Amino acid sequence: VRAHAFKHQNTHNRAVNGFQGLLSEFPDNAHLLVELGFCQQQMSNLDDAHRSLERAHRLDANNLTRMDTLGWILRTRHRLGELTTLTRRLMDVDPSRPEPWVCSALVAHMNQQFDEANRSIDHAIQRCTPTLVTPILVKAFFRLHARDFANAITTYNMARRLSPNDIAVYTGLVETHLIAGNMREAYLIAKQASELMPASARAKALRGQSSHA
């Protein structure tokens, strides 16, 4: 319970310690590995997050929760083959869930099939629960990649309304404003993130990044 509380307070380092402690007692608990992997990803510990989420998937291939996060990690590490395999597995489990479509969109985007990527991410968003923001973050990233800054910002702000304490949302907004040349707006958003999440190392780093831009 305390580990989940730390996660919701964005004190991810303490949440990681809590989930690792629980896993020492329940080493094959896929749910705990998923939660650990998410917190590790929020701290930008992608190697650890990759291992945790992949192990969770091996233990329970029918549990799709956070597998879109695993897909995003594979995309950032340029592991197209593994991402393609993951997408097929998730589609075989439940194509009505958003996670397979997020991974499908990422595969298409890596293959420079941008229209297909946009169609797939829209499928994912149509299947979203009100609290699931990863598909919206991926769509915003696609808009940023296309240098469609206005729609990227609009989409990131949509994600912020759904998940106002998610550091990934603020990271995307700050990066978009910096690339678009909106330095003051980038700094104000980073400042807001650090005030909302004072215990988050990523929020502090984001503020430092924007103040030196």
Helices and strands as residue ranges (DSSP letters): H 2-8, H 12-25, H 30-42, H 46-59, H 67-76, H 80-93, H 98-110, H 114-126, H 134-145, H 149-162, H 167-180, H 183-196, H 201-211
